[in-house]
């Protein structure tokens, strides 16, 4: 999976997470006034997902898949 930063115009940017087959998995609910802000928001979201994966109930921490 990868994040894409997209512009609908010069003052509206968003991020989209796409999978290996180019399908949208999730996209930002809001727009951002700059590419840099959309990129920062995507990075923050990625960190939250990684933290959630580490705290997933029932998944062993050592040797887990995340």
C-alpha positions as a Markdown table, in Angstrom:
| # | Residue | x | y | z |
|---|---|---|---|---|
| 1 | Unk | 0.0 | 0.0 | 0.0 |
| 2 | Unk | 1.0 | 3.6 | -0.5 |
| 3 | Unk | -0.2 | 7.1 | 0.2 |
| 4 | Unk | -0.9 | 9.5 | -2.7 |
| 5 | Unk | -1.2 | 13.2 | -2.2 |
| 6 | Unk | -3.7 | 14.6 | -4.7 |
| 7 | Unk | -4.7 | 18.1 | -5.7 |
| 8 | Unk | -8.2 | 19.1 | -6.8 |
| 9 | Unk | -7.0 | 22.6 | -7.3 |
| 10 | Unk | -4.1 | 24.8 | -6.1 |
| 11 | Unk | -5.7 | 25.4 | -2.7 |
| 12 | Unk | -7.2 | 22.0 | -2.0 |
| 13 | Unk | -5.1 | 18.9 | -1.3 |
| 14 | Unk | -6.0 | 15.5 | 0.1 |
| 15 | Unk | -4.3 | 12.2 | 0.8 |
| 16 | Unk | -5.5 | 8.7 | -0.3 |
| 17 | Unk | -4.2 | 5.3 | 0.7 |
| 18 | Unk | -4.3 | 2.9 | -2.2 |
| 19 | Unk | -3.6 | -0.8 | -2.3 |
| 20 | Unk | -1.6 | -2.9 | -4.8 |
| 21 | Unk | -4.5 | -3.0 | -7.3 |
| 22 | Unk | -4.9 | 0.8 | -7.2 |
| 23 | Unk | -8.1 | 0.6 | -5.2 |
| 24 | Unk | -8.7 | 3.4 | -2.6 |
| 25 | Unk | -8.6 | 1.9 | 0.9 |
| 26 | Unk | -9.2 | 5.2 | 2.8 |
| 27 | Unk | -9.0 | 8.9 | 2.0 |
| 28 | Unk | -8.8 | 12.0 | 4.1 |
| 29 | Unk | -12.1 | 13.3 | 5.2 |
| 30 | Unk | -11.0 | 16.9 | 4.8 |
| 31 | Unk | -9.0 | 18.9 | 2.4 |
| 32 | Unk | -5.8 | 20.8 | 3.2 |
| 33 | Unk | -4.6 | 24.2 | 1.9 |
| 34 | Unk | -1.2 | 22.9 | 0.9 |
| 35 | Unk | 0.6 | 19.8 | -0.3 |
| 36 | Unk | 2.9 | 19.9 | 2.7 |
| 37 | Unk | -0.1 | 19.9 | 5.1 |
| 38 | Unk | -1.7 | 17.0 | 3.3 |
| 39 | Unk | 1.6 | 15.1 | 3.4 |
| 40 | Unk | 2.0 | 15.7 | 7.1 |
| 41 | Unk | -1.6 | 14.5 | 7.8 |
| 42 | Unk | -0.9 | 11.3 | 5.8 |
| 43 | Unk | 2.2 | 10.7 | 7.8 |
| 44 | Unk | 0.4 | 11.3 | 11.1 |
| 45 | Unk | -2.4 | 8.9 | 10.0 |
| 46 | Unk | 0.2 | 6.3 | 9.1 |
| 47 | Unk | 1.8 | 6.6 | 12.6 |
| 48 | Unk | -1.7 | 6.2 | 14.3 |
| 49 | Unk | -2.3 | 3.0 | 12.2 |
| 50 | Unk | 1.1 | 1.6 | 13.1 |
| 51 | Unk | 0.4 | 2.3 | 16.8 |
| 52 | Unk | -3.0 | 0.7 | 16.6 |
| 53 | Unk | -1.4 | -2.4 | 15.0 |
| 54 | Unk | 1.0 | -2.7 | 17.9 |
| 55 | Unk | -1.9 | -2.5 | 20.4 |
| 56 | Unk | -4.1 | -4.9 | 18.5 |
| 57 | Unk | -5.7 | -7.3 | 21.0 |
| 58 | Unk | -4.8 | -11.0 | 20.5 |
| 59 | Unk | -1.7 | -10.4 | 18.4 |
| 60 | Unk | 1.5 | -11.5 | 19.9 |
| 61 | Unk | 4.0 | -8.7 | 20.2 |
| 62 | Unk | 7.2 | -10.6 | 19.6 |
| 63 | Unk | 7.3 | -12.1 | 16.1 |
| 64 | Unk | 3.8 | -10.7 | 15.2 |
| 65 | Unk | 3.0 | -9.8 | 11.6 |
| 66 | Unk | 3.2 | -6.0 | 12.2 |
